[in-house]
Amino acid sequence: MPCFEHSRGQIVVLENKFERDFIAKLEALKYRFRPAIRDRLSLEANFRQQFEELNRVRSIAAVCA
């Protein structure tokens, strides 16, 4: 199947399949799909939380809030 087609619908289908396959590969490597992380703000909040828990620290942003 070619990477690009003239039909826009075909490109969307290929991109969707690529995303699903990539997520499946990450899950096989024991990564978890987190549907709640949809934007940069939620990604940064999740990173901060995980970092603080793993390193037993509180970030300055959390202390000042």
PLY file of the C-alpha trace (Angstrom):
ply
format ascii 1.0
element vertex 65
property float x
property float y
property float z
element edge 64
property int vertex1
property int vertex2
end_header
0.00 0.00 0.00
1.52 3.38 -0.95
2.26 5.99 1.70
0.31 8.72 -0.04
-2.77 8.65 -2.21
-4.58 11.41 -4.03
-7.68 10.80 -1.99
-7.59 12.62 1.35
-9.59 9.83 2.97
-6.85 7.34 2.15
-4.20 9.48 3.84
-6.32 9.72 6.99
-6.80 5.95 7.06
-3.05 5.36 6.66
-2.23 7.86 9.41
-4.80 6.31 11.74
-3.38 2.83 11.13
0.15 4.10 11.71
-0.90 5.64 15.04
-2.69 2.45 16.18
0.31 0.30 15.20
2.71 2.64 17.00
0.60 2.59 20.17
0.47 -1.22 20.00
4.28 -1.38 19.73
4.69 0.91 22.74
2.21 -1.16 24.75
4.22 -4.30 23.86
7.21 -2.52 25.45
5.11 -2.09 28.63
4.20 1.56 28.07
0.65 2.45 29.07
-1.72 4.40 26.86
-2.99 7.36 28.87
-6.15 8.75 27.23
-6.31 11.60 29.78
-3.10 13.11 28.38
-4.35 15.03 25.36
-2.41 18.31 25.45
0.86 19.82 26.61
-0.58 21.03 29.93
-1.79 17.57 30.97
1.47 16.02 29.72
3.55 18.42 31.84
1.36 17.84 34.90
1.73 14.07 34.52
5.50 14.37 34.05
5.82 16.58 37.14
3.78 14.15 39.24
5.77 11.11 38.09
9.09 12.92 38.56
8.19 14.01 42.10
7.03 10.52 43.08
10.07 8.75 41.64
12.58 11.21 43.11
10.74 11.92 46.37
10.88 15.68 45.80
8.45 18.55 45.33
8.96 20.87 42.39
9.20 24.61 42.95
6.07 25.10 40.83
4.11 22.82 43.21
5.45 24.63 46.29
4.63 28.10 44.92
1.13 27.15 43.77
0 1
1 2
2 3
3 4
4 5
5 6
6 7
7 8
8 9
9 10
10 11
11 12
12 13
13 14
14 15
15 16
16 17
17 18
18 19
19 20
20 21
21 22
22 23
23 24
24 25
25 26
26 27
27 28
28 29
29 30
30 31
31 32
32 33
33 34
34 35
35 36
36 37
37 38
38 39
39 40
40 41
41 42
42 43
43 44
44 45
45 46
46 47
47 48
48 49
49 50
50 51
51 52
52 53
53 54
54 55
55 56
56 57
57 58
58 59
59 60
60 61
61 62
62 63
63 64
